[in-house]
C-alpha cells in the first residue's frame, strides 16, 4: 500500500462501517427466533375457572395460575409479538400476558363477547367471534389497541375464524346454524353462506387459498371444501373420529392435526392425499392443541392437547406416538399455547 492510496482506503472503510451502524440501528426488530422461544412457558386456559395455568416445560409442573376474565377460551399473539392475548368471552375483555415471563401486562375492556380471535396476516385486521351474541366484530389495530370498525350479524353461534393469505377474506363457522360464511374485509360485508355438516367448529385454510377444512363436532370427520372459485364446493369428507373439532398445523407444511372431542383422539391428516395417516390417544374431551419443537427445526416433537373433560393437559411424544405425561390444570381446559411452537402453516 502506498502513501497516496492509504488515506482513501481508510476513508472508504470508515464510511462503510458508519453506514452499517446506521442501517443496523434503523432496522426493525427481528422476528422471534427459535432460540428465543426455547424454554418459554406453556399457557393453558381454564374456561370455567377463569384462570390460566402456566407450565414450566423443563419440569412439566404448574408454576402459577393467573386470574383472567370469565370464560377465557382462546389465545392469539399480538402483531409486535410482545403480548399473548386472552379472549375473555363472558367478561367482554382481553387480557394481555407476556409470552416469555407470564406476567400480566394489561386488560382491554369493552370487547363484546370475544370467544375466538384472529389477526389477518397483514396485521391490519383483528377479528373476534361473538359466540353468544351472533356477530363478528372487525377491529383495526391502532397503537396496540383494537378499534371497532364494523359489527356484522351472522348465523347462530359463530365459532372459529380463518383469514386467507391475502388478508382479503375472513371465513367463520356458525356452530348452531350449521354454516360457513365469508366476509370481505375490504368492504366489511358478508359475501356468502354455505351449509355444512352438523356443528361446524374450527376451520383451516391451505396456503394456496383454494381449499378449506372444516371440523364437524356434531359428526365424525372433516369436510374438504373447494373455494377456488368463490363460494365453496364440497370435495369430500375425511373420516377422523366422533366430535372432530380443532386443527393445528404439524409444522412440516404437509400435515395437520385434528382433535376428535368425543372419540378422545387426535388424527393426523396428510394435506396432499387428504387421508388420516396416524391416530393418537388424547384424553377425555380432546380439544385445542399446540405443537412444540421450534428448537428442533420444522418438525414438531411434542403435541400438547387440552383434555377438557378430565382437567388435564395431555403431552404426546410425536416420535413414539404415545402419551408422555398428563398435567393437572383447571376446570374445562380449552386453549393451549407456547412461544416454542412450530410454523402455523
Beta strands, then each sheet from edge to edge (+ up, - down):
strand 1: 42-46
strand 2: 51-56
strand 3: 61-67
strand 4: 72-77
strand 5: 84-88
strand 6: 93-97
strand 7: 104-109
strand 8: 114-119
strand 9: 125-130
strand 10: 135-142
strand 11: 145-153
strand 12: 158-163
strand 13: 169-174
strand 14: 179-184
strand 15: 189-195
strand 16: 200-205
strand 17: 211-216
strand 18: 221-226
strand 19: 233-239
strand 20: 244-249
strand 21: 255-260
strand 22: 265-270
strand 23: 275-281
strand 24: 286-292
strand 25: 302-307
strand 26: 312-317
strand 27: 322-328
strand 28: 333-338
sheet 1: 3+ 2- 1+ 28-
sheet 2: 4+ 5- 6+ 7-
sheet 3: 8+ 9- 10+ 11-
sheet 4: 12+ 13- 14+ 15-
sheet 5: 16+ 17- 18+ 19-
sheet 6: 20+ 21- 22+ 23-
sheet 7: 24+ 25- 26+ 27-
end
